[in-house]
């Protein structure tokens, strides 16, 4: 492994070839952000989550990527979607879990 270059998600998740995990992740994140952009629906956990997503976008200083972040927080995301009645978000999350996590 070359330590000089950050590993791209598509290089890490070779078993997911042919599955649009990046697209699935983007759909879930879109629904998460749609809910937590409202300060009344956010809390310190979700504010930290937003910061971690932003850091995952920074390929130079990446600690984790979006897929890993989403897969490690599925229970919290599911609870958020259920609490706010986001059925479409729940469907996207289920697909992400089944295909990519």
Secondary structure, DSSP 8 states (H G I E B T S, - for coil): --TTS---HHHH-GGGTTS-HHHHHHHHHHHHHHHHTSGGG--HHHHHHHHHHHHHT-TTS-SS-HHHHHHTTHHHHHHHHHHTT-HHHHHHHHHHHHHH-
